């Protein structure tokens, strides 16, 4: 049912005269108005309809109603906090026969960060860090208030900034409509009302916690310092960011994230770039563990007391090592190396051992038979299924040196600069050889060449084609991973460059069972854990999904242990794991899985439905 606007222009509420409506969402539920009060002073009135499902409350006590609305309670309890508008008045009163909770705040006459970016393109790196520090301080208060929750709607429209004489004067955070606890599947937040450019990827599954705010604030800082990318691609179409006519939901979050970071230079210092890279990882486990930790690093940039970049990277690596799991696809909490830490995938392990590992481990015998290892192997399939992880573990199993190469490692702002970096990477590998190069997101390095591609990009693809030609003869073995093999230039796929392509599908029952076993290893668990039952309820879940279920359950037990001030940790139980599993949605949807199977059929030059021996996880 369509909701009607509560107040109209020039109407009055509790002696406040409405000037105009400010909010663009939640009509009939939560509305924000610019108002007159006192002697022609401007304020902001926010109305909450306590009849609607989101704010419904049975009590007749005004205080209980006010306390039940997190936004009002937070603003009241932190009315003197720097960075939020001053609270002037609040209450619960009737209007036109209905009861509303309301709060009035001082009007902050400052432009939004969005307006400044639109006008100036970018802001100074120092100001970017200062904005992050001030907004982060408010969010830390929210985390304390919500006992681990967050703001959940951080974007440039909700950051108000005053710049005087080319210096940052003040920063205010607004838009507290979604403030609340952490969520793991079921949430009152309408994600369609969130700007997808700044929305954490896991929000699409109803997952919100402090790491969601860390991602959003990191993206805001990135855009403030570097501006918006001109466009991002989705399928065969281009969608221009900021264009109101474009349906942003048609663009995958990963594509938006990659476009935001692609060739981002602007006013970012190298240290701040490293910090924001970690904060905006599409994998929550790779981000900072707390807003306080994120702000600690940002503050060092703000004060201008940065350590040398090498030390900063070392400190960030230490933060990762002592924090959460940090693998790109899936990294169970285990110290095992090689295939011992890989769940399932027996056929794929056999294939790697037969075609590669056994050969490089026994070069003299292999040479006697004239057998050579594969030149290059491509692993493809849905996101989160362990492609990069299995490539790294295969490299460890071989005993050779290896290096993971990401598209950003080969990027350059100079014409033909990336081409030079590609050649340099292979030259260095040849000197260090024998060595394995693991190319992550390979489709970004070798996209299909067409008439729209500029000369520099085409030269980069040509350079990789040249370097891949029988590179094994130079002691360079390549493992490449991609979610979209259909976007790779066809010339790359011929034998002598990529010798084998392997589809990595969703984990089957046995693999899921083993994934739970590996993920629970080393944690305090109840003896009645049934990994078989857990595997049964997580069909079509990715490795990353299973990793998340165990990690989120562990966090719940950790928080309860602290709340109850216990000395011994509360054990992870079957019931808790099942609860989180049922509240978690699979990362790969049915339409996406169907699309991947169609790609697999084209790659294998066969029709779906024709049975063949499976490799990797069961489809």
N, C-alpha and C positions, 0 to 999 in steps of 0.2 A: 504494500500500500504506500502510495506517495505521501510523504510528510510535508505539511505546510509550515512555512516560516512562522516563528512565534511572534516576533515584533516587526513592525514596519517602520519606515522612516518617519520621523516627527512624533512617533508614539512615545508615551512615558511609562516608566516602570520604577516604582519606589522613589519618585522625584527626579529620576535621571531621564533626560530627553535624548532619544536616539538620533544620531546623525546618519549613520550608514551601517550596513552589515559588513563585517570583515571576513568571516569564515566562509569557506567554499564547500565544506563537507558537513555531514551530520544534521541537515535541516530537520527541525522538529524534535531533535534529541539534545544536541549541544550546539548552541549558537553564540557567536561572538559579535559584539556591536561596539562601534565607536560612539561615545556619548558625551553630553555636556553635564558638568556638575559644578556646584559652587558658583563663583562669579566667572562664568564663561571658561572654565577649565575643561580640558579634554581628558577623558578616561576611557577604559575598556571594560565593558560589561560582558560576562560570560554566563549564560543561562543553561541550566540542566533540567530536563524534563524527567522527573522521578517516576513517571508512569511507564516510560520506555524500558525495554528489557535490560538494557545496559546499566541503568541507574535505578531500577525498581527497588523499593525498600518498603517493608511493611510497617515499620515503627512510625508513631505519630510524633516522636521526639525530634525537634529541630536539630539538636546537637548530634543525635545519632545519625540523622540523614546527612549532615555536613561531614561527619567523620567517615561515613561509608563511601564517599566520593574521593578517591585518592588524589585527584588533581587539586581539589579545594583544600584538603587536609595538608598536603605537601606545601602549597603556597602559603597557607596560614602559619604553619610551623616554621617556615623559612622565609618569612616576610622581609627580614633584614639581610638576606643573603645577597651578596654582590653577584650580579649577572641575571637576576630576575626582576621583573617590574614590581614596584612596591604595592602591597595590598592595602586598599583604602577602606573597604567595607565588604560584608558578606551576610548571607542570611537564607531563610527559607520562607517564601511568601506566595500568596495566591495571585493569579492574574487571569482574568476572563474565565473564572471558574475552575482553573487548574493550579496545582501547586508546583512551584519551581524552586530549586536550589540555585543560588547565584553568588557571584563574587565580582567585585570591582577592583581594578588595578590602575595604577598610573599609566598613562599613555606614553610610550617611549617613542619620541619623535626622531627615529633614526632609520636610515634605509636598510633594507635587508642585504645580506651578503650577495644574494642573487642579483639585486639591482646593481651592486658595485661591480660584480663580474661582468654583467651585461654591458655596463658603461666603459669599464677600464680593461676588460679582458682578464688580467691577473693582478694579484697584489704581491707585495714583497714577501720573501720567504720568512723574514723576521716577524712580520705581521701575521702571516699564516700560522706560525708556531704559537704566537701570543693568543690568537683566537682559539686555537685548539686547547691551550692551557686553561683559558677562562671558561670555555664551554665544558671542558673536562672536569673542572672544579664543581660545577653545578651537577653534572652527572654523578660524580662521586657522592654528593649529598643524596641524590635520588637512589643510588645503590644502597646506601645506609637506610634510608627511609623505607624502601620496599623490601629490605632484607634479601638483596641479590637481584632485584629486577632492574628496570631501566626506563628511559624516556621513549624509545622505540619510534621516534618520528623526527630524527635529526636530518635536516637538509638545509640548503642555503636560504630558503625562504623563512626558516624559523631561527636564523641567527641574525640579529640586528647589530649593525656595526656603525660606530661614529669615528670618522677620520678627520682630524683637524690639522691643518698645516702639514699635510702629508705624513702625519703620525697617527697611530691608532689611539683613540681617546677612550672608548668604552665598548663593551660587548654585552649583549643581552640574549638569553635563550628564551624562546616562547614555544607555543604549540604543545602543551602538556596533556593533550586529550588521551594519549595512549599510555601514560605513565602507569606502571603496575609491576606485578611480580614476574618471575620468570615463567615461561610457558613451554610445554613440550608436546604440542599437537593440537590442543583445544585452546582457543584464545578468543577474547571479545574483539580483537583488533581486525579491522577490515583491511587486508593488505592491498586491495585495489585503491585505497585512499593514500597509500604511501608511494612516494616517488621511487620508481624502480631503479633509478640510477644510484640511489643511496641506500637502498634496502638490502640488508644482508641476504645472501642466497638461501640460507636455511629458513628464512621467513616464509617461503613458499610452502614449507611443510608445517607451519604453525610453531616453529621453534624460535623463541625470543629469550635472550638473556643478556648479560652485560657485554658479551662478545659481539652481539648484534649492534650495540651502540658504539663499540670500538670500531667496527667496520664502517658504520655510517659516518662517524666523525672523521675517520681517516680519509674517506672518499670526499667529504666536504673540504678538508684541508688540501687534498690533492687537486681538486678542481679550482680552489681559490688560488693556488700557487701556479697552476699550469693552464687553466682555462678548459673549456669543453673540447672534445674531439669534434671535427667537422661532421663526421658521420660514422655509423657503424653498419655492418652488413648482416643481414639475416636472410638466408636463402639467396635469391637472385635480386633482392631489393635493397635499397638504401633507405635508412630511417634517420632523419635529422633530429638530433637531440634538441629538446626544447620546443619542437613544433607541436602545437596543440592538436593538430589534425591527425597525428600519428598515434596508433594504438601501441603503446609501449609493451603491452603484454605479449605481443607477437615476437618480441626479441628475447632470446635466451639471456638470462642474467650473466652467464659466463661471457657471452659476446659483448655485453655492455661493459663488464669488468675489464676485459682485454682491450677494448677500445679506449677506455679511460686511461689505461696505462701505456698504450702503444706510443712510443716515441715521446713520452712526457718529459719535458725538460723544464721549461719555464724558469721560475726563480727558486726551484728546489736545490738546496745544498745536497751534497752526496750523503751526508749523515741523515738529514731529514728524509731523503728518498728511501734509505734503508729502513728507517722507522715506519714510514707509511706503507712500504711494501709488506712488512710483517702485519701491520694493523689491518690491511685490506685483503689479506689472503682469502680466497673463496672457501678455504677449509678452516672452520672455526678452531680446530686444534692447533693451527699454526699461528694464530693471533696471540697477542699479549694475554696473560691470564687475568689481568685486572686493569681497570681504567687508571688506577693509581700507578701501576707499572708503566703503562703507556705514557701517562703524563710526566712521569719521572724522566723519561728519555726526551720528551718534547721540551720540557723545562730547560734541559741542558742546551738545546738549540736556542731557546728563547733568550737565555742569559748570555749567549755567545761564548759559553765556556765548554765548547765541544771537545771531546777527546779526539785524537787522530782517528780517521775513518777506520783504519785497521783495528784499533782497539775497540772502537764502537761495534764493529762487526763481531769481534770476539766476545764482547759483552752480550750482544744480542743472541749469539749462538749459545752462550751459557744460559741465558734466559730460556731458550727453547729446550735445552737439555734438562733443565730442572723443572720445566713446566709440563705441558700436556704433550700428547703424541704429535709428531711433526712431519710424518711422511705425507707426500703429495696425494697419494691415492688411499693407502691403508697401511698403517704401521702398528702392529700389535705390541703391547708393552713387554718385550722379551729381548734378551741379549743375544739370542741365537742369530747366526749368520747363514747366508746362503739359503738353500731350499728347505732347511730345517724349520725356518720360520714362515713358510708358505703353506697355507691351508689348501688341501685338495690339489687340483690342477695336475694330477698324476701324469696324464697323457702329454701335457705340455712339458713337464719336467723331463720325461723320457725323450721327447723330441729334442729338447735343448741338449741333453746329455749325448744323444746319438749324433746330432748334426754339428755340434759345436764344442761342448765342454770336454768330451772324451778326446777329441782331436787336438785341441790346444794343450791339453794336459799330457798327451803322448805324441808329440810332433814327429819324432823319428820313425815310429811304427806307422803313423798315418802317412808319412812321406814315402815309405817303402811301398805302400799300396796306391800311392798317387791320390790320396784323399785330402781334400782341402776343407777348412771350415767355411760355413756360410759367410758370404761377403757382408750382407745386411739383412736383418729380419725386421719386419714391421708388425707390431702388435696393435690391433685396433678393436674398437667396441665401445659400449656405453661408458660414461664417466663413472668413476668411483669403483671400478671393478679390479683395480690393482695392476694396471698395465705398467706404469712407471715402477711400481714396487717390484713386480716380478722381473722386470728388466734389470733392476739394480741387484736383486738377489741372484739372478743368473750370472751377473758379472762377478759377484762375490764367490759364487760356486766355482767359477772357472779359475780363480786364483790370480787373474790378471789385474793390472791397474785399470781403473775406469774413471770416467768423468761424465757428469750429467750436464748437458748443454740445453739451455732454455732459449726461446726466441729472443728474449730481452738481452741475453748475453751477446747476441750477434747484431743487435740494433745499432744504428748510428744516425746522427743528425746530418752527416755529410753525404753528398752524392757519391755513390760507389764505396762509401765507408764500410757498409755491411759486407760488401763483396770481399773487401780486404780482410775483414775479421774472420770470414769463413775460411779463406785461404790460410790465414795465420793459425786458426784452430787445427786444421789438418796438418800443417807443417810441424806444429809443436807436438801433435800426437805421434807423428812419424818419428820424431826424435826420441820420444818417450817410449815408443812401442816395444813389444806388442801391447796394445791398449784397446779398451772398449770405449767407444763414444756412445752415450745414451742421449738421443735427441728427443726431448719432450715436446709435445704439441707440434709434431713434424709438419702438419698441414699448414701451419703459419709460416714455415720456412720455405716450403716448395708449393705455393698455391698454383692453380692452373694458370698458364700464360694465355692472355687474350689481348684483344685490341685495346682494352681499357687500361691495361697494366702499363705503368711508365717504364722507361728504358732501364732505370736503376733497379727496379724490382725484377725485371726480366733477367738482368745481368746476375743478380743474386741467385736466382733459380739455376741459371746456366752454370754458375760457379759450383753449386752443390752437385749438379749432374756430373760435372767434370771430376770433382773430388771423390765421388762415390764409385766411379768406374774402377772396378776390381781393386778397391782400396785394401782388401784383405792381403793382397800381395805386398803391400807396404807395411803390414803389421797393424793395420787399423781395422777393427771390427765394429760395425755399427748396429745398434738396437734402437729402433724408432717407435714412438708411441703416438697415437692420434685417436680422437673421437670421431673424426670425419675423414676417412680415407677417400671419399668421393670428391673431396676438394683438392686432392694432391694431383700435381701435374702428371699426366699419363706416362711421360718419358722417364719419370723416376722409377716406375714400376717394372721396367724390363729387367730380365735376368742379367747378372753382372753388376747391377746396382742393388736392387732389392731382390734377393733370391727367394725369400719366403714371406708370405703374409699369413698371420694367425689371428683368428677371431677370439677375443677374450669376452666371454659372455657372463651372465649373472651366475653366481655360485649355486651349485646344486645342493641337495640336502646334506650329503656327506661333507661337502666343503663348508657349508654354513655351520654345521655341527663343530667342525674343527676350528673354524674362525672364533666361535664362542669360547672354546677351550683355550685357544691362544690368547684371546683378549682378556680372559679372566685370570690367566696365569699371574701369580705374584700378588693378587689382591685378596683381601679377607672375604672369603666366600663361605656360604652355608654348605654343609655336606650333601644336602638334598638337591643341589642344582642338577637339572636334567637338560643337557644341551640338545638332546634329541627333540624334546618338546619345543625348545626355543627355535630350533631349526625348522620345525613344522609350521610355526606361526610367522616365520619371516620369509616365506616364499616370495621371490622376485625382489628381495632386498639385495643391495650391493654390499661389498666389503666395507665401504665407508659407513653405510647405514648400520651395520652390525657393530662396528667400532663405536659409533655414536651411542647406540643403545647401552652398551656396557659402560662407556664413559659417563653418560648422563646418570645412570643408576648409581655409579660410584660417587658422583657428586652429591646425589640425594642422601646417600648414607653418610658421607663426609659432613654435610651440613647438619644432619640430625645428630651426629656424634658431638659436634661443637655446641649445638643448641642445648643438648642435655648434659653438657660438661662432663662427658665420659672419658675415662683414661684409655679404655680399650675400644677400638673401632667397631662400629656396628657392621655386621656381616651383610654382604650382598646376598639377597635371597631370590629364589625362583619367582616368587610373587612380585617382587619389585621389578625384576627384569621383564616379566610378562606385561606389567602395567606400562612401562616405558615403550616396550615393543608395540603394544596395541595403540599407543598414542602417536607413534611415528609412522609417517607415510613413506613409501619407497621413493628413492630419488629418481628412478627411471619409470616413467608412466607407460601404460599399455601402448599408446600411439607411438611413443619414442622407441619402445622395444620392437614394435612392428617395423618401424623405419630402419632400425639397425639390422634386422633380419633381412630386409630387402637389400640393404647395402652388402651384407654378407653374401647373399645369393649372387649379386652382380660380380663381387670380387672373386667368387669361386666359379663363376660362369655356369651356374646351374639354377634350377627352379627350387623355391622353398618347398619343402615337403619330401624331397628325395633324401632318403636316409643315407648317412655316411658316418664313418667313425668320428666320434667327437674328439675335439682337442680343447683342452682348457676346461672351464666350467661348463656344466650342462646348460643348454639354451632353454 
